[in-house]
Every structure is written in C-alpha cells, then in structure tokens.
C-alpha cells in the first residue's frame, strides 16, 4: 500500500465520523424512533455501509451526550430492542450540523466552479 493510499484512508475515516453522526440524527428525525439494526439497514440502503462495531458505540456515545434518548422495549415475541429517538438537544444539533454541512458543501461546489 502506498503512502497516498494510507492518507486517503485516514481522510475517509475522518470525513465518515462526522458525516455518520449527521446521518444518524437525520434518520432519527425522519423515522421518529427506531432500533439499531433498522438504522443500520436504512444507512445501507442510502449507500452508507456501517457495521455494528461502528454504529452501536456511536449510538451509546450520542445517548451519553444526551443527543439521543434510548429505551428498551420487549415485544410479546422476540428479543428486547433498544429504541433511539432524538432529544431536544439532538434536534438542535441536527439543525446546526445540517447547516454546517450544507455551507461546507456549497463552498466546495463554489471552489470547483472557480477553478
């Protein structure tokens, strides 16, 4: 592997971290409430492949930071599931993050037009 490939992988990882958090917030905003595997499937359908080892630690951190609220529910059949939903601060964070993302993307597009 060349040093360029290593640098590209680091860049992808950095970009993906914040973008994944934004996508999780946006999905929960759209769905209202859902569980981890449903989020993972929704992300996959959107073109974002994420594993359990990435998603569940992210959800746990977001719940600790009070961006998300989480609760266990036990259906009549099947196993218990932890459901996630946006908290008030999560809605606020989504609005701020969405605005930052859109402004950054627009700046990037503008740079491309000017080059």
N, C-alpha and C positions, 0 to 999 in steps of 0.2 A: 504494500500500500504506500502510495507517495505521500509526502507531507501535505500536498494540496488536498488529497482525499481526507486526511485526518482533520485538517482545518474545516473542510466542508461539513464533516460530520459534527464537529463542535458547534458550528454555526447553526446547523439544522436543529440540534438539541436545544440550543438557547432560544431560537425562534419558537420552537414547538412548545416549550414550557409555558410561556405566557399565553400563546395562542390557544393551547388546550384548555387552560383555565377560562379564557373568554368563551370558548365554545361550550364548555360545561354550563357556565352561567346562562348563556343564550338558550341552550336546550332546555334547561330547567324553567326558564322564563316562558318558553313556548309550551312545555308539557304541564307545568304546574307542579307536579310531583311524580317521581319515578324512582326506580331502584338501579343499582349499579350496572347489572348486565343489560338492562334496557338502554341505559346511557351509552354503554359500550357499542351496542348494536346500532344505535342512532348515529354515533360518531362514524362507525364503519360505513354505513350507508352513505354518509356525507363525504366519504373519502379519507377519513382520518382513522387509521388503524392504531389502536391503543390496546395494550394488554392490561390484564388485571393488576399486574405488579406496578403499573404506572398509574392507572385510574384510581384504585382504592386508596393508596397513600395520598393522592391529590384530594380525593373526597374527604378523607379524615382530616387533612390539614385545613381544608376550607371550612369544615364543621368546627374545628378547634378555634379558628379565627372568626367564627360567627358569620361567615358569608353564606353558609348553608345551615339549615336546620335538618336534623335527622331523627328518625324514629323507627323502631322495629315494629313490624306488623306480622302477625301469624295468621295465615289464611286457614279456612276449615280443612283444606287439603294442601299438602306440600310443606315446604320448609319456611321458616321465618325469613323475611326480607327486610333490609334496612331501606327505608324510603327517604329520599332527599328532596328538599324544596328550598327556594331562595328565601333568605331572611330579608328584612328591610335593608340592612347594610349590603346584602348581596345584590339587591335591585339597584342600589346607589352605585355599587362597584361596577355593575354591568353597564350602566349608563356612562360612567366615566371611562371605563376601558373601551367601550364601543366607540366613543368619541375620539379617544386617543388613537385607536386602530385606524379609524376612517381618515383622520387627519394625516397620519403617517402614510397610509396607502395613497392618499391624494398627493402628498408631497412627492412620493416615489414616482407616481404617474407623471407629475409635472416635470420632474428631473428627466424622465425618459423622453418627454416631448421636446425639451430644451436641448438635449444632447445632439 
